[in-house]
């Protein structure tokens, strides 16, 4: 049996007629940059997030950069984030001229350890960027309390958490702004790069839109220098179609995760720990296993595609050597980077495929 890590072809086949029509409409109307299809999607996604504003941008990395810059983060500032994420999270901080300050992850959820944030705060700290890793919300209530006590901004990195919730409240509405990626493999994915900033702050939304569009609102009237990061019409139209199915797809992911849990419950495999009152949307289904590389090789031999998210904790990357940190400064993130393994999960994943994956995984561990 061959099982891909994600199956975008199968997803496209199910909504092909709608997708093709949406693309043709954009071409017919020549609404390639911005335009009505981008506006329609922005309004729909803001409503989905239960937020007031959505600003479409070129990708999730730009979303983080633009939001931080709009909040005034820049040279001389420090921004706190988690040690285990994709580099885009910290990269966007550095792009503003600020310095990333890493905090180790929580041993159970893999999200930022809120008990360690306070000790990372300095007089230069300007903001916190919590990551809703793998689709599970970070402990936003604790983070908000810390931010309010220290007069800090919060920018949620929700790139993996479209539709995730805490006590019925959608992620993207807890911080001053939240940033989403629509990379093709995301729970809500475009057919190219795309991203968005969500906020309830009208003035912040206007400033984000200006930064992302060369520092302007009118065509040649530039208040300041910005960047070129706009959501194009074709990607917006595609996202508009797919957004209608997102809740259905999310429930399919959650059902798949529950099935994984049931098969792996009595094994030595450490399955995701989900916090009470949260809605995990399972962008990734990540387990921890012994001898991870051997296990991954065995699954590959069995026709099962897997991933590692992420094999090196951010402060351990060569890119951050200048911070002069060691693995012992982030013991959980460093340890887990050698144990985590992402199993296939996507809405179209079948129960028979999950059973096969779990059987092969358990057998591989027995043979170590």
Secondary structure, 3 states (H helix, E strand, C coil): CCECCCCHHHHHHHCHHHHHHHHHHHHHHCCCECHHHHHHHHHHHHHHHCCCEEEEECCHHHHHHHHHHHCCCCCCCEEEEECCCCHHHHHHHHHCCCEEEEECECCCCCCECHHHCHHHCCCCEEEEECECHHHCCCCHHHHHHHHHHHCCEEEEECCCCCCCEECCEECCCCCCEEEEECCCCCCCCCCCCCEEEEECCHHHHHHHHHHHECCEEECCEECCCCCECCCEHHHHHHHHHHHCCHHHHHHHHHHHHHHHHHHHCCCCCECCCCCCCEECCCCCEEEECCCHHHHHHHHHHCCECCECCCCCCHHHCHHHHHHCCCHHHHHHHHHHCCCEEEECCCCCCCHHHHHHHHHHHHHHHHCC
